[in-house]
C-alpha cells in the first residue's frame, strides 16, 4: 500500500548542501543578522604611518588614545600591528567605513560582536573572518575535509543518487569515514605534505 502522506525530501542544490559541511573558522556565523540590528562604527581615527607605509587605527577612551583595528577592537601588545608610539592627536583623521557591527552576546567583562558589509546586491557579508589568522593546522583539516567531500560526491554519483536524498548527519558520517580512509591510506605525514603543497605553504617543523 502506498503512503501518500509520506513527506518528500526537499530538492536542494548540491553545492549548498556540501558547503554547509565544509569546515568553517570559529568566528564564522551561520545566520545573517537583520540589517536594522546592525550598528555603525564610529569614534575611530586613523594615522597614516609613512614609515610603515600603512594606517594604524585609534580610539579615544577617557581622553586617552587606545590602538584598535579597523573594526574598533583593541590590540594586544603581542599583536603584529601593535605600535608602542602613540601618534599626536593633531595628525589623526576620522575613519569612515560602511562596515557595521552586530552585538552577538553581552557578558560582564566583554561584548562579542561580528562585523558586516552590504554588497551591491544589498546582501550582508561577514567581513571579520580570520583568513590569514587561521592556523595552518585548520587549513590542513579544511583541505582534508574538501578532499573527503569530493570522494563522497563521487560515491553518491556512482550510486545514481542525489545529496538531498540523505540527511545531513548521514552525509557527515560518510565524509568523516572518507577522511579516515585518506589518512589511513596515505598516512597523516603524506596528507600533510599534499595539503601544504596545495595551499602554497612550505614545510613547517612540528606540523
C-alpha positions in Angstrom: 0.0 0.0 0.0 1.3 3.4 -1.0 1.8 6.0 1.7 0.6 9.2 0.0 1.3 11.2 3.2 4.9 10.4 3.3 7.0 13.6 3.4 9.1 14.1 0.4 12.7 15.3 0.8 13.2 18.8 -0.4 15.4 19.0 -3.5 18.3 21.3 -2.5 21.3 22.5 -4.5 24.1 20.0 -4.0 26.7 22.8 -3.8 24.9 24.5 -1.0 24.5 21.2 0.9 28.2 20.3 0.8 29.2 23.9 1.6 27.4 23.6 4.9 29.6 20.5 5.7 32.9 22.3 5.0 35.0 23.3 8.0 34.5 26.9 9.0 36.6 29.2 11.1 35.5 29.5 14.7 34.4 33.1 14.2 32.1 32.2 11.2 28.4 33.0 11.8 25.9 30.8 10.0 22.9 33.1 10.4 22.9 36.6 8.8 21.6 39.3 11.2 18.8 41.7 10.3 20.1 45.0 8.7 18.1 47.1 11.2 20.0 45.4 14.1 23.4 46.5 12.8 25.2 49.5 14.4 27.6 51.9 12.7 31.3 52.0 13.6 32.2 55.5 14.9 34.7 57.3 17.1 37.6 55.7 15.3 40.6 57.7 13.9 43.5 56.7 11.7 47.1 57.7 11.4 48.9 57.3 8.1 52.3 56.0 9.2 54.7 56.8 6.3 57.5 54.8 7.8 55.4 51.6 8.0 53.5 52.6 4.8 50.1 51.8 6.2 47.4 53.1 8.5 47.1 52.5 12.2 43.7 52.9 14.0 43.0 54.6 17.2 40.1 55.3 19.6 39.7 57.9 22.3 38.7 56.4 25.6 38.6 58.7 28.6 40.8 61.3 26.8 43.4 58.5 26.2 44.3 57.1 22.8 44.0 53.3 22.5 45.2 51.5 19.4 42.5 49.4 17.8 42.0 47.6 14.5 39.8 48.8 11.6 36.7 47.3 13.4 37.4 49.1 16.7 38.8 46.1 18.6 41.6 46.8 21.0 45.1 45.4 20.0 47.2 43.5 22.5 50.9 44.2 22.8 51.8 40.9 21.2 49.7 41.7 18.1 51.8 42.1 14.9 50.3 45.5 14.2 50.7 46.9 17.7 52.6 50.2 17.9 54.3 51.4 21.1 54.4 55.0 20.0 51.2 56.9 20.2 50.7 59.5 17.4 49.9 63.1 18.1 46.1 63.7 18.1 46.6 66.6 15.6 47.8 64.1 13.0 44.7 61.8 13.4 41.9 61.8 10.8 38.4 60.5 11.3 38.0 57.0 9.9 34.8 56.5 7.9 33.6 53.0 6.9 30.5 51.3 5.6 31.1 48.3 7.7 28.7 47.9 10.6 28.7 45.6 13.7 26.2 43.3 15.3 26.3 42.5 19.0 26.2 38.7 19.3 26.4 38.4 23.1 27.0 40.8 26.1 29.0 39.5 29.0 30.0 41.1 32.2 33.6 41.7 31.1 33.2 41.8 27.3 30.9 42.2 24.3 31.1 39.7 21.4 30.5 41.2 18.0 30.6 40.3 14.3 31.1 42.8 11.5 29.2 43.1 8.3 29.2 44.9 5.0 26.4 45.2 2.4 27.3 44.4 -1.2 25.9 45.9 -4.4 23.1 43.5 -4.4 22.1 44.5 -0.8 23.3 41.3 0.7 25.2 41.2 4.0 28.6 39.6 4.1 30.6 38.9 7.3 34.0 40.7 6.9 35.8 39.9 10.2 36.7 36.3 9.3 40.2 35.3 10.1 41.5 34.4 6.6 45.2 34.9 7.4 44.6 34.3 11.1 43.5 30.8 10.6 46.1 28.3 11.8 48.0 26.2 9.3 46.5 23.1 11.1 43.0 24.4 10.5 43.8 25.0 6.8 45.1 21.4 6.5 42.0 20.0 8.2 39.8 22.1 5.9 41.7 20.8 2.8 41.2 17.2 4.0 37.5 17.8 4.5 37.2 19.1 0.9 39.0 16.1 -0.4 36.7 13.8 1.6 33.6 15.7 0.3 34.8 15.2 -3.3 35.1 11.5 -2.6 31.5 11.4 -1.2 30.2 13.3 -4.2 31.7 10.7 -6.5 30.3 7.8 -4.4 26.8 9.3 -4.4 27.0 10.0 -8.2 28.1 6.4 -8.8 25.1 5.1 -7.0 23.0 7.5 -9.1 21.7 9.3 -6.1 21.5 13.0 -5.1 22.8 14.7 -2.0 19.3 15.9 -0.9 18.3 12.3 -0.5 20.5 12.0 2.6 20.1 13.5 6.0 22.9 16.0 7.0 24.1 13.6 9.7 24.3 10.7 7.2 26.5 12.8 4.8 28.7 14.0 7.7 29.3 10.4 8.7 30.2 9.5 5.1 32.6 12.4 4.9 34.3 11.6 8.2 34.7 8.0 7.1 36.4 9.2 3.9 38.7 11.5 5.9 39.8 8.4 7.9 40.3 6.4 4.7 42.5 9.1 3.2 44.6 9.3 6.4 44.8 5.5 6.7 45.8 5.0 3.1 48.2 7.9 2.6 49.4 8.4 6.2 49.0 11.8 8.0 52.5 12.8 7.1 51.8 12.4 3.4 48.4 14.1 3.7 50.1 17.0 5.5 52.6 17.4 2.6 49.8 17.3 0.0 47.7 19.9 1.9 50.7 22.3 2.4 51.7 22.0 -1.3 48.1 22.7 -2.5 47.9 25.7 -0.2 51.3 27.0 -1.3 52.8 26.6 2.1 56.3 25.2 2.6 57.4 22.7 5.2 56.7 23.8 8.8 58.5 21.9 11.6 56.2 20.5 14.2 53.2 20.1 11.9 
